[in-house]
Amino acid sequence: MNPRVVDVKPADNYTVKVWFNNGEKGIFDVKPYLDYEVFQPLKEEKMFQTVRPFVGTIQWANEADLCPDTVYLDSIKI
């Protein structure tokens, strides 16, 4: 099982900064997902800013979320 998200903050250009339970940090790019129907509301800056950690992954106020493994594996570690 890959590490899980413990904290997340919105960043520039539809990216989020994520902290994982193994101590790693990363930048996850949400842009590739914005054309999927469930993620289209995130194109609004106000909605994108609602990102929060949720059960080991990230979720927005409209309940859109991503697989925690996707968030970990596709984030650029910093």
PEZIUR-V282619 format. One record per pair of residues at least 6 apart in sequence whose C-alpha atoms are under 7 Angstrom apart, sorted by the first residue. I is the first residue (numbers start at 1). J is the second residue. D is the distance in Angstrom with one decimal. If there is no record, write none. Layout:
BEGIN
i & j & d
I & J & D
I & J & D
END
This chain:
BEGIN
i & j & d
2 & 69 & 6.0
2 & 72 & 7.0
3 & 20 & 5.9
3 & 21 & 5.8
3 & 22 & 6.1
3 & 72 & 6.8
4 & 20 & 5.3
4 & 21 & 5.6
4 & 56 & 4.5
4 & 57 & 6.3
4 & 68 & 6.2
5 & 18 & 6.5
5 & 19 & 5.7
5 & 20 & 4.4
5 & 21 & 6.2
5 & 53 & 6.4
5 & 56 & 4.6
5 & 57 & 5.1
6 & 19 & 5.7
6 & 20 & 5.4
6 & 21 & 5.8
6 & 53 & 6.1
6 & 56 & 6.4
7 & 18 & 5.8
7 & 19 & 5.1
7 & 53 & 5.4
8 & 16 & 6.6
8 & 17 & 5.6
8 & 18 & 4.4
8 & 19 & 6.3
8 & 52 & 5.9
8 & 53 & 5.9
9 & 16 & 5.6
9 & 17 & 5.2
9 & 18 & 6.6
9 & 51 & 7.0
10 & 16 & 4.4
10 & 17 & 6.3
10 & 49 & 5.8
10 & 51 & 6.6
11 & 17 & 6.3
14 & 29 & 6.3
14 & 30 & 5.5
14 & 31 & 5.8
15 & 27 & 6.5
15 & 28 & 5.5
15 & 29 & 4.4
15 & 30 & 5.5
16 & 27 & 5.7
16 & 28 & 5.3
16 & 29 & 6.7
17 & 26 & 5.8
17 & 27 & 4.6
17 & 28 & 6.4
18 & 25 & 5.6
18 & 26 & 5.2
18 & 27 & 6.2
19 & 25 & 4.5
19 & 26 & 6.6
24 & 77 & 7.0
25 & 77 & 5.7
25 & 78 & 5.6
26 & 75 & 5.4
26 & 76 & 5.1
26 & 77 & 4.1
26 & 78 & 5.2
27 & 75 & 5.2
27 & 76 & 5.1
27 & 77 & 6.5
28 & 71 & 6.5
28 & 74 & 6.6
28 & 75 & 4.3
28 & 76 & 6.5
33 & 39 & 6.4
34 & 40 & 5.1
34 & 42 & 6.9
34 & 43 & 6.8
38 & 64 & 6.1
39 & 64 & 6.4
41 & 47 & 6.7
42 & 48 & 4.6
47 & 61 & 6.9
50 & 60 & 5.3
50 & 61 & 5.7
51 & 58 & 6.5
51 & 59 & 5.5
51 & 60 & 4.4
51 & 61 & 7.0
52 & 58 & 5.6
52 & 59 & 5.5
52 & 60 & 6.3
53 & 59 & 6.3
56 & 68 & 6.2
57 & 66 & 6.6
57 & 67 & 6.7
57 & 68 & 4.6
58 & 65 & 5.7
58 & 66 & 6.4
59 & 65 & 4.3
END
